[in-house]
Amino acid sequence: MIPRLNFKNQQKSKPEVSIFLEELTKTAFSGEIRSDFGSRLITSTDNSIYQILPQAVVFPRISEDLVHLFKLANQEEFRTITFSPRGGGTGTNGQSLSTGIIVDCSKYMNQILELNLEAGWVRVQPGVVLDQLNAYLKPYGVFFAPTVAPSNRATIGGMINTDACGKGSRIYGRTSNHILELAWVLSNGTVGNSHTINKTTLAELKQHSGRLGKIYRQVEEIVSSKWELIEQTFPKIPRFMTGYNLAKVYSPAENNFNLNWILAGSEGTLAFISEAKLKLTPIPKYKQLLVIHYSCFDHALKAAQTLLELQPEAIETIDEKILELAKQDEIYEYVKEFIADAQVINLVEFAVDDLEDFQQKISKICHLIESKKNQPQQATGYYLAKNGEEAASLWELRKKGVGLLENKKGKRKPIAFIEDTVVPPSHLFSYIREFKTLLSNYQLDYAMFGHVDVGCVHIRPALDMKIPTDELLIRELSDQVVALVKKYGGVMWGEHGKGFRSEYTPVFFGEELYEDLRKIKAAFDPDNRLNPGKIVTPFGASTEVVSVEAPLKGHFDRQVSATVRSQYEVAFSCNGNGACFNFNPDQVMCPSYKGMRDRIHSPKGRASLLREWLRQLEVAKVENLGQSGTLPVKAWNTLTKAWGIYDYSHEVYWGMQGCLSCKACATQCPIHVDIPNLKAKFLELYYTRYLRPWRNYLMGNIETLATWQIQAPMLVNTLTQNPITEWAIKQFLGLVDPPVVSNLTLKQGLAARGIPKFDLGELSALSTLQRENSIILLQDTFTSCYESQLVLDTYDLLRQLGYTVYIPPLFASGKPLHVLGFLKQFQVIAKKNTEYLQQLGRLEIPIIGIEPSIVLTYRDEYNKIIETTEPLPRVQLIQEFLVTQRQNLQQFTTSQPYYLLGHCTEKTAAVASQQQWQQVFQAAGIPLNLMATGCCGMAGIYGHEAQHYASSQGIYQMSWGRHLPSKMEERKYFLATGYSCRSQVKRLDGWTPLHPVQALLRNISSSKIH
């Protein structure tokens, strides 16, 4: 039995912070305040190697909340409390990690406020996500030009604070190049606004009393008096970033002054951004992506210099390690034909408005590659993307590169700490050659990718931060890389900010300018309360900047035994890249996070909670964790839970219970952090100490219950489908919307069709020809009991194709048991079913299933929990079989398209599944459009639990509800492959979409009538 993990007193916030938060509730602050350990733990990590536990997390709702927050904090008794901003949480250098209070604007302050196309700007709140903004702008033909790899979760505020850039920065520059105006709040609650001003306005602002006047006086004094030193010191390279960009603040040629150059890249150390007015850029009329193949990284690197002469928008290199790891990811299915047998690729993108010039460039480079491909050290081939969809898939591969590195085999993983160095592009080849020699001297493996067009190649050495000797290499390698990059005229931080590498600032700027940076910090934040220790500390203060030896995630992970880490490997593999924070409601990744906007309810959040839980269990040193407590003991423990007695396990449970078990994370996460599997393991142990709700037993065994229900469907429906019973079920079991049993039972429907007898002995005696014309159609509880007509229609369609269809008796898959953590019971069922499926497999007859979640359970969960020498036969999704039968499909002539909304697990675990339906319909002469949708919000058990009803409905409305038609005549053309999905549409919109099989059958029947 697991112990009670009561470390609340050790981990609670400091007394002054607790008092501050209590006082904050008495002000006009309208945001959310979180001081629970779970929320703090989630914000203790980002995409870096560090782990720093904050005191609390606050989520402002409006700009004025920042003013209320800092005005209260300016009171004398709270002057020791510090604050750090957080956006998407994707930083690779711990920029937003702090022991103070985290201020997260991404949850509520994420609105696009105003668009002015004539003036060419948009005004936004800091929590707006980059892809969200550009999706909004796209219909107007403009975009916000700075591009970053985590664009689907990176916030504008975060991009401003790190002066972010990525692909295309050689043309478009950094975020700072596109800022027109910023609104911000200082640590004393003073509100500021900055934009380009002339000397007259500057003189007026310098006369202001208080902190604003001091800021303008101090910055102007430095940039004016140190102009020559600044010009001499600051490197003239595309990706140079200072943190406080003194070189751009004052422009003698234009006679203007702009404080935004100081604020952009300041990592929240000077002020908190509350609004931003951003410059818009016209979307280029024509874009073309060229994939150039190479046999090694050096060849790709050398080629970049020649490619630059053609003025591409971007050149991005991906090395052999990432390409090899990509083969484990679903993205590979979309790009493998474009990569062919290349070991390394350059992605070269052109963006122009002149089509003739565009075609000349492409033709020139393709001809050059073709003419030299057989020569030494030259490209081995190329692929020209045919359309935007192909280009998007290739750029998605590049974006996933960082996350994919965590899938490298072995305990050492490529990590970020020296990965964004930048040198002049002309020195890049020599620099990288020496860099590789340095790593080879340490016998370290590494991966490389990045922006060769601007001299920024991301190099990540593979280290294991749980090993003290590897941990020491962080300092040793960092020091040597600083010396190396300085030798080649570059800087340590070309893209990802300083964070815990701030101590190297004087190396590149010299002591005199470094002290000037400190004076600027003192003018903005004299008491060092905003993200303290990052970039610089205030002039005259005795405090020091943070060090690269800050607390690491590895410090905590190494406290868990190797055995336990291997059992929960994916939880420890999570590197915090934040792919699960994807804002897009029409993508399947983590619907619970999208629905709640709470990072606890994300794969990263849940993995973090679980890692700490496992660590605490190790600290407790309890044996026999899996042995369940007695009923009286569990009853008492459950009673203490109701009384509010603290147990950290409850925080983990709260995070896990919000998971829909849709399994999107198992494939959409670059590291494949399979939360449903971790959730099942956790629940199994959690309920060794606490009593399960009664509904768990009911829902866990729903497959067995359903087989009883179909014995008397009309009676069951009469008993369950009435207001009194529904009220009782909700009150006593916490369940809503019990499913309706099919009045026409499958047994009756099949008997009417004269289905052949299912007998293993007789099937074994079939001839080879008979087997080739036979199919085994597996039943699943949900379609057989609640949608019997779909099973009958599937039978009829397969018969139309000329097959003899055999249907084995219905058996429980155990899927609900696995979802709820009844792993021992699930293993028993899985073992029994595995043996049965192996018997069916020996018949050498195709085995097909209808419901994706059940079919994929046989292919995933069964293989994980059952050890067998004989592999499981592959149970096919219906479309996986039909796509091989396209030549047998009857041809129709219709211009009326159908629209397909796929099941989450099906779309992610069977990557080709949706395109296969499209191919099947195309073969039949029927147009089929694949709808880009997220989760329907039902997810089997989840949507039937009363506590999740509102969340389930909200998730549905985010995506499915927006795409489904309101007109009755249009609804018959919308198809859904999942039982849960069809159930959700029925209960929330009052109609049931057809399954694709039914649409095909309907067209066949219609053609016969005519």
HELIX and SHEET records of a PDB file:
HELIX    1   1 LYS A    8  GLN A   11  1                                   4    
HELIX    2   2 PRO A   15  LEU A   24  1                                  10    
HELIX    3   3 PHE A   37  ILE A   42  1                                   6    
HELIX    4   4 SER A   63  ALA A   73  1                                  11    
HELIX    5   5 GLU A   76  PHE A   78  5                                   3    
HELIX    6   6 LEU A  130  LEU A  137  1                                   8    
HELIX    7   7 LYS A  138  TYR A  140  5                                   3    
HELIX    8   8 ILE A  156  THR A  162  1                                   7    
HELIX    9   9 SER A  169  TYR A  172  1                                   4    
HELIX   10  10 THR A  175  HIS A  178  5                                   4    
HELIX   11  11 LYS A  199  LYS A  206  1                                   8    
HELIX   12  12 GLY A  210  SER A  225  1                                  16    
HELIX   13  13 TRP A  227  THR A  233  1                                   7    
HELIX   14  14 LEU A  246  VAL A  249  1                                   4    
HELIX   15  15 ASN A  260  LEU A  263  1                                   4    
HELIX   16  16 PHE A  297  LEU A  308  1                                  12    
HELIX   17  17 GLU A  320  ALA A  326  1                                   7    
HELIX   18  18 TYR A  332  ILE A  339  1                                   8    
HELIX   19  19 LEU A  355  LYS A  372  1                                  18    
HELIX   20  20 GLY A  388  LEU A  404  1                                  17    
HELIX   21  21 LEU A  405  ASN A  407  5                                   3    
HELIX   22  22 PRO A  425  HIS A  427  5                                   3    
HELIX   23  23 LEU A  428  ASN A  441  1                                  14    
HELIX   24  24 VAL A  452  VAL A  454  5                                   3    
HELIX   25  25 PRO A  468  LYS A  487  1                                  20    
HELIX   26  26 GLY A  499  TYR A  504  5                                   6    
HELIX   27  27 THR A  505  PHE A  524  1                                  20    
HELIX   28  28 LYS A  553  ASP A  557  1                                   5    
HELIX   29  29 ALA A  562  GLN A  567  1                                   6    
HELIX   30  30 GLU A  569  SER A  573  1                                   5    
HELIX   31  31 ALA A  579  PHE A  581  5                                   3    
HELIX   32  32 PRO A  591  MET A  596  1                                   6    
HELIX   33  33 ARG A  599  HIS A  601  5                                   3    
HELIX   34  34 PRO A  603  ALA A  620  1                                  18    
HELIX   35  35 LEU A  631  ALA A  642  1                                  12    
HELIX   36  36 TYR A  648  GLN A  657  1                                  10    
HELIX   37  37 CYS A  665  GLN A  668  1                                   4    
HELIX   38  38 ILE A  675  TYR A  686  1                                  12    
HELIX   39  39 TRP A  694  GLY A  700  1                                   7    
HELIX   40  40 ILE A  702  GLN A  709  1                                   8    
HELIX   41  41 PRO A  713  THR A  720  1                                   8    
HELIX   42  42 PRO A  723  LEU A  733  1                                  11    
HELIX   43  43 LEU A  746  ALA A  752  1                                   7    
HELIX   44  44 LEU A  760  SER A  764  1                                   5    
HELIX   45  45 THR A  768  GLU A  772  1                                   5    
HELIX   46  46 THR A  781  TYR A  786  1                                   6    
HELIX   47  47 SER A  788  GLN A  800  1                                  13    
HELIX   48  48 LYS A  815  VAL A  819  1                                   5    
HELIX   49  49 LEU A  823  GLY A  841  1                                  19    
HELIX   50  50 PRO A  852  ARG A  859  1                                   8    
HELIX   51  51 GLU A  861  ILE A  865  1                                   5    
HELIX   52  52 ILE A  878  LEU A  882  1                                   5    
HELIX   53  53 VAL A  883  ASN A  888  5                                   6    
HELIX   54  54 CYS A  904  ALA A  909  1                                   6    
HELIX   55  55 SER A  913  ALA A  923  1                                  11    
HELIX   56  56 ILE A  941  HIS A  944  1                                   4    
HELIX   57  57 ALA A  946  HIS A  948  5                                   3    
HELIX   58  58 TYR A  949  MET A  958  1                                  10    
HELIX   59  59 TRP A  960  HIS A  963  1                                   4    
HELIX   60  60 MET A  968  ARG A  971  1                                   4    
HELIX   61  61 TYR A  979  ASP A  989  1                                  11    
HELIX   62  62 PRO A  996  ILE A 1009  1                                  14    
SHEET    1   A 4 GLU A  32  ARG A  34  0                                        
SHEET    2   A 4 ALA A  56  PHE A  59 -1                                        
SHEET    3   A 4 ILE A 101  ASP A 104  1                                        
SHEET    4   A 4 PHE A  83  ARG A  86  1                                        
SHEET    1   B 5 ILE A 112  ASN A 116  0                                        
SHEET    2   B 5 TRP A 121  VAL A 124 -1                                        
SHEET    3   B 5 PHE A 272  LYS A 279 -1                                        
SHEET    4   B 5 ILE A 179  VAL A 185 -1                                        
SHEET    5   B 5 VAL A 191  HIS A 195 -1                                        
SHEET    1   C 2 VAL A 142  PHE A 143  0                                        
SHEET    2   C 2 THR A 281  PRO A 282 -1                                        
SHEET    1   D 3 ILE A 197  ASN A 198  0                                        
SHEET    2   D 3 ASN A 256  PHE A 257 -1                                        
SHEET    3   D 3 TYR A 250  SER A 251 -1                                        
SHEET    1   E 7 GLY A 381  LEU A 384  0                                        
SHEET    2   E 7 TYR A 286  TYR A 294 -1                                        
SHEET    3   E 7 VAL A 344  VAL A 352 -1                                        
SHEET    4   E 7 ALA A 314  ILE A 318 -1                                        
SHEET    5   E 7 TYR A 446  HIS A 451 -1                                        
SHEET    6   E 7 CYS A 456  LEU A 463 -1                                        
SHEET    7   E 7 LYS A 413  PRO A 414 -1                                        
SHEET    1   F 4 THR A 804  TYR A 806  0                                        
SHEET    2   F 4 SER A 774  LEU A 777  1                                        
SHEET    3   F 4 ILE A 847  GLY A 849  1                                        
SHEET    4   F 4 GLN A 876  LEU A 877  1                                        
SHEET    1   G 3 LEU A 928  LEU A 930  0                                        
SHEET    2   G 3 TYR A 898  LEU A 901  1                                        
SHEET    3   G 3 PHE A 974  ALA A 976  1                                        
END                                                                             
